[in-house]
């Protein structure tokens, strides 16, 4: 199996398609890195937003006797 892989790589190198393959692999790696980075930033933003939202104090202006007794049905 190892010889078959080496033979395939040699054929690809001398046929000229290995240069194209390296650019495609580079593009794929960059795409995956951007996706992972975006997901990490998105999750960090969600965590920070939840922390900020929990620290926010509720405005007493909207606390009325009616709003305290009102329920959604």
N, C-alpha and C positions, 0 to 999 in steps of 0.2 A: 504494500500500500504506500509506503514511504517513497519507493522508487517511482511509482506512478505519479505521485504528487510532484516530485522533483522534475520528472520528465514533462509534466504539464506546464510547470513554471518555466522551464527552459524554452519550450515551444512558444509560450506566450511572450517571453522576452524577445526572442528572435523574430517573431511575427509582428512586433511593434504594438501589440495590444496591452502590454503591461504598463506602458506609460499612461494610457487612458484609464486603466484599472486603478492606478495609484491616485489619480485625481478624483475618481468616483469614490474611492475609499475615504479620501480626505474630506470630501463633501459630506459623506454619510457620517463621519465622526463629528464634524462640526455641527451637523443637524442634530445629532443625538445630544451633544454637549449643550446646545442652545435650549433644547427641550427640557433637559434635566435642570439646567440653570433657571429656566422659567418656572418650572414646578416648585423648585426650592424657594424662589423669591415669592411666589404666590402663596405658599404655605406660611412663610415667615410673615407676610403681610396680613394673613388671616389671624395668626396668633397675636400680632401686635394690635390689630383692630379689636379683637376680643378683650385684650387687656385694657385698652384705652376705654372701651365701652363699659367695662365693669367698674372702672375708676370714676366715670362720670357721675356727678350727683344729679338727682332728679330736681327739676325746677319746681319750687313750691308754688309758683303762680298758678299752675294748672291743678293743684290739689284743692278741690272744692268738695263740699258735702255730697253734691250730686255725683261727681266723678268717683268718689269713694264707694258709693252704694250702687253704681251702675254696673250691670253685667251684660256681657254679650250673650245673646241667645241663639 
